Amino acid sequence: MRLEEVADEGQNRRFRVLLADGASVEAVLYRGDSLCISSQVGCAVGCPFCASGARGLSRSLTLEELLGQLDAVRAEGHAVSRVTVSGVGEPLHCRAVLPFLDACRAARIKPSLTTSGGPLARLREAIGAPHNGLTVSVHAGTEPARALAVPHGPALAPLFDVLGEEVPRLSRSRQRKVALAYLLVEGLNDADAELDAFAARAARLGLWTHLYAYNPVPTSAHRPVSRARYEAAYARLSAAGLRVRMSCQARVEPNGGCGTLVATRRLVDTDPRARH
């Protein structure tokens, strides 16, 4: 496994990870010690605003390939203390992810992951796994918007049913490690009614919500909302009783925004349309 540095801008360093079969994925190092890695070559969830799955799924990575991303970045001299499986791919579609969390814990590295929530049986397992954080990407408050935003993820009703059953079983310290995510995209999920519907579902859980600003990608026509609209959405969700966090600086940089990482099936595939 080899690394090629794609960009070094702001707080983030972005790497292309070259796999043995000629495919590649990407990883991002945040703040010098927090590494975001990929779990699949492509993604089957089909979020229309996301570059990671723009051409579907090729395959999942193996446990060795997950660990290899971490080892390769550490071999470059970076003292990684945290790793999150939040790059290209849906972590719960990759069977190696939960064993990877165990391996990280054994190595005294704090692991976390971000998921669209399915399969739900694996979400139940992941909630109770020894992670340092699990973020569920919801991105909607109503079923029609969820179907548009996360086409091949679980619907909201069963998703929140599982969360409503599993979260109360956790200790308070473990509950603080579970969060919801809402990526605000213009014309898709930014209406007041959509935010209110999300707040009504989320308020019952008492979890933190990460309200992410959207970084545009070449594979999508979707656009971010204005800063004023973003701040208004934050205020609206907060007024509804949710605990809300805005995007950190590392997230709003082009190298680190949600859905900006890419994969290719072949090293010779340099067509911009192949960026997943």
DACORMO-V451819 format. One record per run of one state. SS is the DSSP state (H for helix, E for strand, L for the rest). FROM is the first residue (numbers start at 1). TO is the last residue. If there is no record, write none. Layout:
# DACORMO-V451819
SS_FROM_TO ; SS_FROM_TO
This chain:
# DACORMO-V451819
L_1_1 ; E_2_9 ; L_10_11 ; E_12_18 ; L_19_23 ; E_24_30 ; L_31_33 ; E_34_37 ; L_38_39 ; E_40_42 ; L_43_56 ; E_57_60 ; L_61_62 ; H_63_75 ; L_76_81 ; E_82_85 ; L_86_90 ; H_91_93 ; L_94_95 ; H_96_106 ; L_107_109 ; E_110_115 ; L_116_119 ; H_120_127 ; L_128_133 ; E_134_137 ; L_138_142 ; H_143_149 ; L_150_155 ; H_156_169 ; L_170_171 ; H_172_175 ; L_176_177 ; E_178_185 ; L_186_191 ; H_192_202 ; L_203_207 ; E_208_213 ; L_214_223 ; E_224_224 ; L_225_226 ; H_227_239 ; L_240_242 ; E_243_246 ; L_247_248 ; H_249_252 ; L_253_263 ; E_264_264 ; L_265_271 ; H_272_274 ; L_275_276
